[in-house]
Amino acid sequence: MGFRLANVAGRAALVAGDHYYDLQQASDGSLSADPMKALTQPERLAAVAATLAGRTPTGLLADVTLGAPVPHPQKSFAVGLNYQAHADEGGMEVPAAPLVFTKFPSCLVGPTADVAMRSDFCDYEGELVVVIGRGGKDIARADAWSHVLGVTVGQDISDRVAQFAAKPPHFDLGKSFDTFGPLGPVLVSVDELPDRDN
C-alpha cells in the first residue's frame, strides 16, 4: 500500500478518492503538516494512508485550491529534447547525451495557479515529474526505483524569447520565471503505480 500526497493551503494531506485528510490530524500528530517534512517519512505516510478508510475526511478536493505537492525541493532538474517528436517539431537534433537543465524551485506553483506570461512567445509542455526521496550518488540503474519517492505531473512553461536570446540558449532562465512550473495535483508513491516501468 502506498500513498497519494497533496498540499492543501500549505498543509500536507493524504488523498483517497475525492477526499483529502489533513496529515497531521490523520496521523494523530505524529507527522508534520509541512509537506516537505512529510516527504521524509514515506513509510509512515503509507501506514497512515492505510488507515484512512475508517476516518472522517477533512474535506473534498473539489472545494480547495491545491499547492505544489513538493513546494520547495532542494534541486529541480529537467531533461530537454528527450523525445523525437518534440525535437522534430523544434527542428533540433536529439542529443547523444541527455540535455539536462535546471528549473529554479522558486518557479513551482500549484496545478491550477495562474501562469504569468512574459511575452507572446510562451510555450508549455506536459511533463512526468519524478521525485527523488532517498539520495545517493552513482546509483546503479537496477537500484534507481528504490530512490524514487513518487511521481506527479507538471508543466514546463518556457518564454522562448528569453530562452533563445543567446547562444547557447538560456534553458534555465527562460523556463524558471515565477509561476513557470505548475506541479501536481498529487504526488503518487511508486507502489501506487500499476506498472512503474511503463
DRENSE-12319 format. One line per field, with one value per residue: residue number from 0; residue in three letters; x, y negated, z of N, C-alpha, C, CB in turn. Coordinates in steps of 0.1 Angstrom, whole numbers, plus 5000, padded with zeros to 4 digits. Each point is the difference from the previous one (the first is absolute). Glycine has a CB too. Layout:
BEGIN
i (NUM|...) $
aa (ALA|...) $
n_xx (X|...) $
n_yy (Y|...) $
n_zz (Z|...) $
ca_xx (X|...) $
ca_yy (Y|...) $
ca_zz (Z|...) $
c_xx (X|...) $
c_yy (Y|...) $
c_zz (Z|...) $
cb_xx (X|...) $
cb_yy (Y|...) $
cb_zz (Z|...) $
This chain:
BEGIN
i (0|1|2|3|4|5|6|7|8|9|10|11|12|13|14|15|16|17|18|19|20|21|22|23|24|25|26|27|28|29|30|31|32|33|34|35|36|37|38|39|40|41|42|43|44|45|46|47|48|49|50|51|52|53|54|55|56|57|58|59|60|61|62|63|64|65|66|67|68|69|70|71|72|73|74|75|76|77|78|79|80|81|82|83|84|85|86|87|88|89|90|91|92|93|94|95|96|97|98|99|100|101|102|103|104|105|106|107|108|109|110|111|112|113|114|115|116|117|118|119|120|121|122|123|124|125|126|127|128|129|130|131|132|133|134|135|136|137|138|139|140|141|142|143|144|145|146|147|148|149|150|151|152|153|154|155|156|157|158|159|160|161|162|163|164|165|166|167|168|169|170|171|172|173|174|175|176|177|178|179|180|181|182|183|184|185|186|187|188|189|190|191|192|193|194|195|196|197) $
aa (MET|GLY|PHE|ARG|LEU|ALA|ASN|VAL|ALA|GLY|ARG|ALA|ALA|LEU|VAL|ALA|GLY|ASP|HIS|TYR|TYR|ASP|LEU|GLN|GLN|ALA|SER|ASP|GLY|SER|LEU|SER|ALA|ASP|PRO|MET|LYS|ALA|LEU|THR|GLN|PRO|GLU|ARG|LEU|ALA|ALA|VAL|ALA|ALA|THR|LEU|ALA|GLY|ARG|THR|PRO|THR|GLY|LEU|LEU|ALA|ASP|VAL|THR|LEU|GLY|ALA|PRO|VAL|PRO|HIS|PRO|GLN|LYS|SER|PHE|ALA|VAL|GLY|LEU|ASN|TYR|GLN|ALA|HIS|ALA|ASP|GLU|GLY|GLY|MET|GLU|VAL|PRO|ALA|ALA|PRO|LEU|VAL|PHE|THR|LYS|PHE|PRO|SER|CYS|LEU|VAL|GLY|PRO|THR|ALA|ASP|VAL|ALA|MET|ARG|SER|ASP|PHE|CYS|ASP|TYR|GLU|GLY|GLU|LEU|VAL|VAL|VAL|ILE|GLY|ARG|GLY|GLY|LYS|ASP|ILE|ALA|ARG|ALA|ASP|ALA|TRP|SER|HIS|VAL|LEU|GLY|VAL|THR|VAL|GLY|GLN|ASP|ILE|SER|ASP|ARG|VAL|ALA|GLN|PHE|ALA|ALA|LYS|PRO|PRO|HIS|PHE|ASP|LEU|GLY|LYS|SER|PHE|ASP|THR|PHE|GLY|PRO|LEU|GLY|PRO|VAL|LEU|VAL|SER|VAL|ASP|GLU|LEU|PRO|ASP|ARG|ASP|ASN) $
n_xx (5008|5015|4990|4983|5023|4975|5019|4968|5015|5035|4988|5019|4971|5007|4986|4979|4990|5000|5022|5024|5004|5009|5027|4991|4973|5013|5022|4976|5019|5016|5001|5013|4970|5029|4984|5030|4991|4984|5027|5014|4976|5001|4994|4980|4985|4992|4988|4979|4990|4989|4979|4984|4980|4996|4998|4973|5015|5015|4976|4991|5031|4974|5011|5032|5010|5016|5022|5014|4987|5027|4990|5031|5011|5025|4993|4976|5020|4981|5011|5001|4988|4980|4986|5014|4977|5020|5022|4978|4990|5029|5007|5015|5018|4981|5027|5013|4987|4967|5001|5008|4983|4999|4968|5017|4988|4990|4982|4983|4971|4984|4998|4989|5030|4985|5023|5009|4995|5030|4983|4974|5022|4980|5008|4982|5019|4973|5027|4993|5005|5022|4991|5034|4984|5027|5020|5014|5024|4993|4964|5013|4981|4993|4994|4978|4978|5018|4997|4966|4990|4984|5000|4990|4993|5021|4987|5032|4984|5022|4998|5005|5011|5017|5009|5015|5015|5024|5008|5008|4972|5004|4994|5000|4985|4977|4989|4999|4974|4992|4985|5025|4985|4964|5012|4973|4983|5024|5031|4986|5019|5015|4974|4979|5015|4975|5031|5022|5004|4974) $
n_yy (5012|4978|4980|4987|4978|4979|4978|4999|4968|5011|5032|5023|5005|5033|4994|5023|4992|4974|5001|4981|5018|4967|5020|4989|5018|5027|4999|4995|4971|5022|4975|4970|4990|5003|5012|5001|5019|5019|5007|5013|5025|5018|5016|4977|4998|5030|4997|4978|5016|5023|4978|4989|5023|4984|4967|4985|4997|4979|5002|5014|5002|4980|4981|4994|4979|5030|4980|5013|5030|4982|4967|5007|5025|4992|4997|4990|5023|4990|5025|4972|5020|5024|5002|5001|4980|4978|5002|4994|4973|4987|5009|5023|5022|5017|4983|5026|4990|4999|4971|5004|4971|4997|5001|4976|5025|4971|5019|5015|4986|5023|5017|4969|4980|4980|5014|4968|5007|4988|4998|5001|5026|5016|5029|5015|5025|5013|5002|5031|4978|5027|4988|5010|5014|5004|4972|5018|4989|5017|5007|5028|4987|5018|4973|4983|5012|4993|4967|5000|4984|5008|4996|4971|4997|4977|4983|5005|4967|4999|4967|5017|4971|5014|5024|4982|4974|5021|5018|5015|4987|4983|5037|4980|4976|5015|5015|4974|4978|5004|5028|5021|5024|5002|5021|5019|5017|5018|5000|5028|5012|5010|5014|4981|5015|5021|4999|4983|5009|4980) $
n_zz (5000|4980|5013|4978|5015|4994|5008|5018|4997|4992|5004|4987|4986|5003|4971|5013|4967|4995|5027|5002|5026|5009|4992|5027|5000|4990|5024|5026|4987|4979|4978|5005|4995|4984|4971|5013|5024|4980|4984|5028|4999|4967|5026|5010|4971|5004|5029|4991|4974|5020|5015|4971|5008|5028|4988|5000|4969|5017|4978|4978|4990|4996|5025|4988|4980|4998|5012|4978|5012|5004|5017|4996|4974|5017|4969|4981|4981|4976|4985|4979|4981|5019|4968|4971|5006|5013|4977|4978|5014|4996|4967|5025|4987|5020|5015|4990|5028|5007|4985|5036|4998|5030|4996|5020|5020|4989|4977|5026|4992|5012|4975|4999|5000|4980|4981|5010|4964|5006|4971|4986|5010|5027|4986|5021|4998|5015|5020|5005|5027|5003|5031|4999|5026|5003|4992|4983|4990|4973|5000|4986|4977|5025|5018|4979|5019|5026|4991|4995|5029|4974|4972|5005|4972|4999|4980|4990|5004|4975|5007|4968|5011|5021|4981|4980|5020|4990|4976|5031|4999|5026|5000|5024|4987|4986|5028|5025|4991|5031|4990|4987|5021|4993|5023|4996|4985|5011|5003|4984|5027|4974|5013|4980|4973|4992|4995|5024|4968|4988) $
ca_xx (4992|5008|4993|4998|5002|4996|5003|4988|5003|5013|5000|5001|4987|4999|4989|4993|4988|4997|5001|5014|5001|5012|5010|5003|4989|4998|5011|5000|5011|5014|5006|4999|4991|5009|5002|5014|5004|4993|5006|5012|4995|4990|4994|4989|4989|4993|4993|4989|4991|4993|4989|4990|4986|4993|5000|4991|5008|5000|4992|5000|5011|4994|4998|5012|5010|5012|5013|5009|5002|5014|5000|5013|5010|5014|5004|4990|5007|4992|5007|4995|5001|5000|4992|5003|4990|5002|5012|4996|4992|5008|5010|5012|5005|5000|5014|5005|4999|4989|5001|4994|5000|4993|4989|5001|4989|4991|4990|4989|4987|4990|4996|4990|5004|5001|5013|5002|5008|5009|5000|4990|5006|5001|4996|4999|5001|4997|5011|5000|5009|5005|5004|5010|4999|5013|5010|5011|5009|5004|4990|4999|4987|4992|4996|4995|4987|5000|5002|4989|4990|4987|4999|4988|5000|5004|5001|5012|4997|5012|4999|5009|5008|5011|5008|5009|5006|5015|5005|4989|4988|4998|4989|4996|4993|4988|4991|4999|4993|4990|4988|5003|5001|4988|5003|4989|4994|5004|5011|4996|5012|5004|4992|4986|5000|4997|5012|5009|5010|4993) $
ca_yy (4988|4988|4987|4989|4989|4987|4988|4992|4988|5001|5011|5013|5007|5012|5000|5012|4997|4985|4994|4998|5002|4993|5010|4999|5005|5014|5008|4997|4991|5007|4995|4986|4994|4994|5010|5004|5009|5012|5008|5007|5012|5007|5012|4996|4996|5012|5006|4991|5001|5013|4999|4990|5005|4999|4986|4990|4991|4985|4993|5004|4994|4991|4988|4993|4997|5008|4995|5010|5010|4998|4986|4994|5009|4994|4999|5003|5003|5004|5006|4994|5008|5015|5009|4997|4991|4986|4995|4998|4988|4988|5001|5002|5014|5006|5002|5014|5001|4992|4986|4998|4987|4998|4991|4995|5004|4988|4998|5010|4996|5011|5004|4991|4987|4992|4999|4986|5000|4989|4995|5007|5012|5010|5013|5009|5015|5009|5008|5010|4995|5011|4994|5008|5001|5003|4995|5009|4996|5011|5011|5010|5000|5010|4995|4987|4998|5000|4986|4991|4999|5000|4992|4991|4994|4986|4993|4993|4988|4994|4988|5003|4988|5000|5012|5000|4987|5002|5014|5009|4995|4999|5009|4998|4987|4999|5010|5000|4988|5004|5007|5008|5015|5007|5013|5007|4997|5008|5008|5014|5008|5009|5012|4998|5001|5014|5005|4988|4999|4997) $
ca_zz (5000|4999|5004|4991|5009|4994|5007|5001|5007|5007|5009|4994|5001|4992|4991|4997|4992|4998|5013|5006|5014|5006|5004|5015|5007|4997|5007|5014|5004|4999|4987|4999|4990|4989|4989|4998|5011|4999|4990|5005|5007|4991|5007|5009|4992|4995|5011|5003|4989|5001|5010|4996|4998|5013|5005|4993|4992|5003|4991|4986|4992|4991|5008|5004|4989|5004|4997|4995|5010|5005|4998|5001|4999|5001|4987|4990|4988|4989|4988|4988|4987|5004|4991|4986|4994|5004|4993|4986|5000|5002|4990|5008|5001|5014|5004|5004|5014|5004|5002|5013|5004|5013|5002|5014|5008|5003|4990|5002|5006|5000|4987|4994|5001|4989|4994|4995|4987|4999|4986|4991|4995|5011|4996|5011|4997|5011|5005|5011|5010|5009|5012|5007|5015|5005|4992|4997|4990|4991|5003|4990|4994|5007|5014|4999|5005|5015|5004|4996|5010|4993|4988|4998|4986|5000|4987|4998|4993|4994|4992|4989|4997|5010|4999|4988|4998|4999|4996|5000|5005|5014|5004|5014|5002|4992|5005|5014|5006|5010|4995|4988|5004|5007|5004|5007|5013|5011|4999|5001|5003|4990|5001|4996|4985|4996|4993|5001|4989|4988) $
c_xx (5009|4992|4999|5000|4997|5005|4988|5003|5013|5001|4999|4986|5001|4987|4995|4987|4999|5003|5015|4999|5012|5009|5002|4989|4999|5011|5000|5012|5013|5007|4997|4990|5008|5002|5014|5004|4993|5006|5012|4996|4990|4994|4989|4988|4992|4992|4987|4989|4991|4989|4989|4986|4992|4999|4990|5009|5000|4992|5001|5011|4994|4998|5012|5009|5013|5012|5009|5003|5014|5003|5014|5011|5014|5004|4989|5007|4990|5008|4993|5002|5000|4991|5000|4990|5002|5012|4996|4991|5008|5012|5014|5004|4998|5014|5003|5000|4988|5004|4994|5001|4992|4987|5001|4988|4990|4989|4988|4988|4990|4995|4990|5004|5001|5015|5002|5009|5008|5002|4989|5006|5003|4995|4999|5001|4996|5012|4997|5010|5003|5006|5009|4998|5013|5011|5011|5009|5005|4992|4999|4986|4991|4994|4992|4986|5000|5004|4989|4989|4986|5001|4988|5001|5003|4999|5014|4997|5013|4997|5011|5009|5012|5009|5010|5006|5015|5003|5012|4988|5000|4989|4995|4992|4987|4989|4997|4994|4989|4987|5003|5001|4988|5003|4989|4989|5006|5013|4996|5012|5001|4991|4985|4999|4997|5012|5010|5010|4993|4997) $
c_yy (4988|4988|4991|4988|4987|4989|4991|4988|5000|5011|5014|5007|5013|5000|5014|4997|4985|4993|4998|5001|4992|5009|5000|5005|5015|5008|4997|4992|5006|4995|4985|4995|4994|5011|5005|5009|5013|5010|5008|5013|5008|5012|4996|4994|5011|5006|4992|5001|5013|4999|4990|5005|4999|4986|4991|4991|4986|4993|5006|4993|4989|4986|4992|4997|5007|4992|5011|5011|5001|4985|4994|5010|4994|4998|5004|5001|5003|5005|4995|5009|5015|5008|4994|4990|4985|4994|4997|4987|4987|4999|5002|5014|5005|5002|5014|5002|4991|4985|4997|4985|4999|4992|4996|5004|4989|4998|5009|4994|5012|5002|4991|4985|4992|5000|4986|5000|4987|4995|5007|5013|5010|5013|5009|5014|5007|5009|5010|4995|5011|4993|5010|4999|5002|4996|5011|4994|5012|5012|5009|4999|5009|4995|4987|4998|4999|4986|4991|5001|5001|4992|4991|4994|4985|4994|4993|4988|4994|4987|5001|4988|5000|5013|4999|4986|5001|5013|5003|4994|5000|5009|4997|4987|5000|5010|4999|4987|5004|5005|5009|5015|5005|5014|5007|5004|5008|5007|5015|5008|5011|5013|4998|5001|5014|5006|4989|5000|4997|4985) $
c_zz (5000|5005|4988|5009|4992|5010|5000|5009|5008|5010|4993|5003|4992|4992|4998|4992|4998|5013|5004|5015|5005|5006|5015|5008|4999|5007|5015|5005|4998|4987|4999|4989|4989|4989|4999|5011|4999|4990|5005|5007|4991|5006|5009|4991|4995|5011|5004|4989|5001|5010|4996|4999|5013|5005|4992|4992|5005|4991|4986|4992|4991|5007|5003|4988|5005|4996|4994|5010|5006|4998|5000|4999|5000|4985|4990|4987|4989|4988|4988|4988|5003|4992|4986|4995|5004|4993|4986|4999|5001|4990|5007|4999|5014|5003|5003|5015|5005|5002|5013|5004|5013|4998|5014|5008|5003|4989|5002|5007|4999|4986|4993|5002|4987|4996|4995|4988|4999|4986|4992|4995|5012|4995|5012|4995|5012|5003|5010|5010|5010|5012|5007|5015|5006|4991|4997|4989|4992|5002|4987|4994|5006|5013|4999|5006|5015|5005|4996|5010|4994|4987|5000|4986|5002|4986|5000|4991|4995|4994|4989|4997|5010|4998|4988|4997|4999|4994|5009|5007|5016|5004|5014|5001|4993|5005|5015|5006|5010|4993|4988|5002|5007|5002|5008|4991|5012|4997|5002|5003|4990|5001|4997|4985|4996|4992|4999|4988|4987|5000) $
cb_xx (4981|5012|5008|4987|5018|4980|5025|4985|4975|5002|4989|5025|4987|5014|5008|5010|4988|4983|4978|5007|4989|4986|5011|5014|4988|4990|5013|4986|4985|4992|4997|5024|4984|5012|4980|5005|5003|4979|4992|5011|5004|5013|5022|5018|5014|5018|5022|5015|5017|5021|5017|5018|5009|5007|5024|4983|4996|5023|5002|4976|5013|4989|4980|4999|4990|4988|4998|5011|4983|5007|4979|4991|4985|5005|5024|4981|5021|4983|5007|5004|5012|5007|4986|5010|4984|4989|5015|5001|4982|4994|4986|4995|5016|4978|5000|5015|5026|4990|5000|5007|5002|5022|4985|5014|5015|5019|5018|5018|5004|4994|5004|4982|5013|4980|5001|4998|4982|5012|5025|4990|5010|4998|5012|4985|5019|4975|5014|4992|4991|5004|4979|5016|4977|4990|4996|4985|5008|5023|4987|5017|5011|5013|5020|5013|4991|5007|5024|5006|5015|4988|5011|4999|4984|5014|4975|5014|4978|5010|4991|4984|4980|4985|4981|4986|4982|5004|4992|5016|4988|5008|5010|5020|5022|5014|5007|5020|5005|5009|4987|5011|5024|4984|5024|5006|4980|4977|5016|4981|4997|5024|5017|4996|5016|4976|4987|4998|5013|4990) $
cb_yy (5012|5009|5003|5013|5012|5010|5001|5020|4996|4976|4986|5002|4978|5012|4979|5012|5021|5005|5010|4986|5023|4980|4999|4980|4978|4995|4999|5020|4990|5020|5023|4999|4995|4985|4990|4979|4981|4987|4983|4978|4988|4991|5012|4995|4981|5004|5009|4985|4987|5012|5005|4989|5016|5023|5004|5001|5014|5002|4979|5005|5021|5019|5011|5012|4978|5021|4984|4983|5013|5025|4999|4982|5015|5012|5005|4989|5007|4983|5021|4978|4980|4993|5008|5022|5020|5006|5014|5025|5014|5001|4985|4981|4996|5011|4977|5000|5004|5020|4994|5023|4991|5001|5011|4980|5017|4989|4994|5018|4975|4994|5023|5017|5007|4986|5025|4992|5014|5009|4996|4978|4986|4982|4997|4983|4997|5000|4980|5020|4976|5016|4986|4997|5009|5020|4978|5019|4981|4991|4985|5015|4994|5018|5011|4998|5013|5024|5005|5004|4986|5003|5019|4994|5017|5004|4996|5021|4996|5022|4986|5017|4987|4987|5013|5018|4990|4984|4997|5019|5008|4976|5018|5013|4989|4994|5015|5014|4987|4982|4981|4980|4997|4984|4993|4988|4994|5004|4981|4996|4995|4991|5007|4985|4981|4993|5017|5002|5017|5023) $
cb_zz (5012|4981|5024|4982|5013|4987|4994|4997|5002|4997|5017|5003|5003|5018|4988|5021|5008|4983|5007|4980|4999|5004|4978|4996|4997|4978|4979|5004|5016|5013|4989|5007|5018|5017|4988|4988|5015|5005|4983|5003|5022|4982|4998|5018|4992|4983|5009|5013|4986|4994|5017|4988|4983|5005|5007|5019|4980|5009|5013|5001|5000|4988|5009|5022|4993|4997|5019|4985|4988|4993|5011|5014|4987|5022|5007|5013|5012|5007|5012|5009|4990|5022|5019|4997|5000|5022|5015|4996|5011|5024|4985|5015|4981|4997|5008|4980|5003|5011|4975|5007|4976|5012|4982|4992|5010|5012|4984|5002|4993|5024|5008|5004|5020|5006|4995|5024|4989|5019|5002|4994|4981|5018|4978|5012|4984|4993|4995|4985|4998|4981|5003|4980|4998|5012|5010|5006|5014|5000|5016|5010|4979|4988|5009|4979|4981|5000|4998|4976|5014|5022|4987|5025|4991|5020|4999|5002|5013|4996|5020|4991|4992|5016|5009|4991|5013|5020|4976|5000|4980|5001|4985|5008|5001|4981|4982|5000|4978|5015|5009|4991|5001|4989|5001|5021|4987|5007|5007|4984|5024|4999|5017|5020|4998|4998|4986|5025|5012|4997) $
